[in-house]
Amino acid sequence: MAILELHDVTSGYGEVQILWGVSISLQKGSMTSLVGANGAGKTTLLRTIMGLNKAWSGQILFEGKDIHRLAPHTRAARGLVLVPEGRQLFTHMTVEENLLMGASPKRARADINRNLELVYDMFPRLKDRRNQKAGTMSGGEQQMLAVARGIMASPKVLMIDELSLGLAPFLVLQLFESLKKLRETGITVLLVEQNVQMALAVTDYAYVLAEGKIEIEGPSKVVASNPEVKKAYLGL
């Protein structure tokens, strides 16, 4: 069953068109990756799903209902959550204060304690540093916090933009291990990631975006073995 569907969506900035008839479908409880080169339109696609960019045409269906006219905060209240590139944390607040801010949607407030326990189990380092100011943590710890804050919103679909950007390899491995735990929660995940090999290794299905269009799609293992993907993105 598809929880999120895009049909022929176009979007852009000003008069510059970035997305050209993009169609994707996320199955409930699945983990899907969206990969592609810099400038392919990956972040624009996430922003359009979230309502931060207007969809010029096409349909965005969430749980079978067209949401393209809804404001971003309304989409968030319904269970669409974006972990943006650059983390955008409240740096002068503690780890736990940041997490509690993530639980601001009404539907998440009843689950604060359960979700707090969940994210501390997924990211033990955050529990150890729960009273530390977010701005004093390492880049990897801040990325963990950004993902955890997204989980605190009780998402039905969690979209993560560039999970591993700028992080050391061992931290990247830790974060991707955490994604495996996230799968067990039943949250549907859409992962935008430049580390194509890692993204395809942990997700169920994948889309390759090139110049604002979906060029390749399929089960992640199949996409990983595609000669074009291996040459362009995996260096093989």
N, C-alpha and C positions, 0 to 999 in steps of 0.2 A: 504494500500500500504506500503510495507516494504521499509524503507529508508536505513537500515543497516542490512546486513545478513552475518553470519559466517557459513561456511559449513565445518565440520570435520577439524577444525583448531587444529594443534599441535604446541607447542612451548616450550621453556625452556631457561635455562642458561647453556652455555658450553655444557657438555654432559648430563646434568640433565634435563629430560623431566618433565614439569610441567602440560601442557595442553594435554589432550588425546582426540582428536576428538570432540572438542566443536562446537556445532551448536546452534546459537541463531538468533532471528529475531526481529528487532525493527520496529514497525509500526510508520509511520510519525505522529508527533504530540502527541505521547503517552509518558507515563512515566513508565519506566521499572526498576525493582530492581534486582540486582544480590547479593545474600546473601550466606553466608557459613562461616565455621569456619576459624580461623587464619590458614594460610598456604594452603588454599584450591585452590589458584591460581587466586583469583579475581583481584588483582593488575596486575599480569602477563597478564591476559586477556585484561585489559584496555591498557596496554603498547603495546601489540601485535596489537590491533586494531589501535592504534596511530602510529605504526611503530617504536616505541622505542625498541621493541623486534622483531626479525625476526620471521615470521610465517614459521615453518619448512615445513608444508604441509597444504592443504586445501585452501579454497577461502574466501576472505573478499570482499564483494560487498557493495559499497556505491553508492546510487542512481542507482543501477543496473550495475555499472561498477566495474571491479576487480581492487582493489587499493593496493594489497599486495606488489607490487614492488615499490610503490611510497614512497618518503622520508617523514618523519614526517611533515616538514614545508609545503610540497605540500598538504598533507592531511588536515592540518590546514587551508590552503588557500582555500580549497574546502568546508570547513564548519565543519570539525571534530575538536572538542575542548575538551581538558582534563584539569580538575581541579585536580591537583595531591594531593596525601596524603602529609601532611606536609606543604601545602600552597605555599611555595617557592615564597614569596613576595619580593619586593625590599624594604627592611626594612628602608633604609635611605632616601627613597622618600616618598612624601606625598600620602595620600589616592587617591587624584585626579590624581596625576602623575602615580600611579600604574594603575588606571583605563584607562588612556589614552594609556599606554603601551599595555594594552590588546587589543586595537583597531589597532594593527600594521598590521594585514592582510589587503591586498588591498581592499577586498570586504567589510571590516568593516569601512573603513575611511569615506565613504559617510554618514554613520549612526551614527557617533560619538555623535552628539547632542541628537538624539532620544534615543540612548542607554544609554547615561548618565542620561537623564531624567528618563528612565525606572528603572535603578538600584538605583537611589536616591529615587524613589517612593517605590521600593521593600525594600530598606534598609535605612530608614530615618536617622539612626545613622551614616551612612557613609557620608551623606550630612552634618550633623552637624560637622563631623570631617574631612572634605575634605582637610583641610590644615594641618592636623596633620601627623606626621611621622608614617608610617605603623608599624614600630618596637616598638612603644610606646603604641600600642593598646592592649586590652585584647585578649585572644585566640579566643573568640567568635566573636569579631569584625574583627579579622584577617581572620577568616573563611568566614565571610560575604563578606569581600573584595576579597578573592580568588574566590568565586563564582561570584561576580559582575564583576571581571576582565574577567572571562570566558565569561560572557554574552556580554561584550564589543566587543568581537571578532565576533559578529553576527553569532553564531553557528547555523548550521542546526541540529547537534547532539551534546549535551553537556554531557560529561561523568564526573561524580563527584566521586572521590575516598575518602571514609570514611568522610562523611560530619560531623558527630557528634563526631568524635574521641577525647577523652580527655576533652570534654566540660561539663559544668554544665547542669543539666536537664532543667532549664528554658531557657537556650540559645539553647539547642537542639530543644525545642518546637518552639522557634522563627524561627529557620532556616527551620524547616519543614513547618511552616506556610508560609514562603517565597516561598517554593517549590510549594505550591498551587497557588500562584500568577504567578509563572514561567509557570505553565501549560497554563495559559491564553494567553501567548505570542505565542503559537504554536511551540515552540522549543521542539524537541524530546530529552528526558532525559534518560540516563542510570546511575542509582544510585547504587554504591557499598557501602554497609552499614552494620556495625555489629549490629546496633540496629534494629534487624529484625522486631520487632513488629511495630515500627514507619515506617520502609521502606514499609512494606506490607500494612500499613494503607493509604499511600499517593500515591502508584503507581497502575497502571492498570494491569500490568502483572509481573510475577516474575520467576526467575530461581534460583534454589538452586545448588550451585557448591560444590562438595565434591571430594577431591583428584584429582582435575583437570578434572572432568567429570560432565556434567549436570545430576543430579540425579532426580530432580523433576522440573516440570515447569507447568505453568497454570495461569489463572487469579489470581491476588494477594489475593483476598478474599478466593478463593478455596485453594490456597497454605497455607494460614494462618490457615485454618481449618484441614489441613492434619495432622493426628496423629503423623507421624514421625517428621514433622516440629515443631509441638507443644511440643513434648517431647525434641527434640534436641536443639531447638533454643528459644522457648518461655517459657520454664520452666513450662509447664502445664502438 
